[in-house]
Amino acid sequence: MSEALFLDQITKGYNRGKASAVEVLRGASLQVAKGEVVALVAPSGAGKSTLLHIAGLLDTPDEGRVLLAGREVNGLSDRARTELRRADVGFIYQFHHLLPEFSALENVLIPQLANGVPRREAEAQAQSLLQLVGVDHRAGHRPAALSGGEQQRVAFCRALANRPGLLLADEPTGNLDPATSDQVFAALMQLVRATGMSALIATHNLELAGRMDRIVRLEAGRVL
């Protein structure tokens, strides 16, 4: 099976004041196959967000290689990285970050229009995704009128609107109560399976992690 994501010996450190640099990643390597859903489990401060940002081209490693869908991204210009990220990567965070002045449908529509998708096609895709996670009846409501679970489901749809090959999620249900978290995670997995995409999902919840294809752990800057 070919790889959607390949991280090879990634190192990353940050300077803190005038003291020595803090090394967050120390030769971390990870592969995610096409169609595979991988759980990334790590304690707070272990560097999972840094790893996800490097995987999604929001940050660059100090050393190591990053390949998306077999394409080497090291050395690409900022513009090329932005275009590749916009086309091939979807992001989901713990907080939904929906645009408050737009409806649920419009929030899923906007990324597609920005990517040059014709409006009629974009609307059909948005409606289809919202229906898949059971919030199509709330399509005309703004985020403030939605429950926390509904807001996060809309955020899932927005992340998948442009049909990315790779989904990266950082504690996507971490801001929800256990019952809602379970329902919302089921909706996320339904979306991922229905679209056949690959996913790397960071979570503290071992029960949710156990529903994915594979679990990897980030400890001491390395992926185990």
ABEGO torsion letter per residue (X at the ends): XBBABBBBGBBBBBBBEABBBBBABBGBBBBBBBGBBBBBBBBBGAGAAAAAAAAAGABBBABEBBBBGGBBABGBBAAAAAAAAAAABBBBBABAGBBAABBAAAAAAAAAAAAGBBAAAAAAAAAAAAAAAGAAAAAABBAAABBAAAAAAAAAAAAAAAGBABBBBBGAAAABBAAAAAAAAAAAAAAAAAAGBBBBBBBABAAAAAABABBBBBBGGBBX
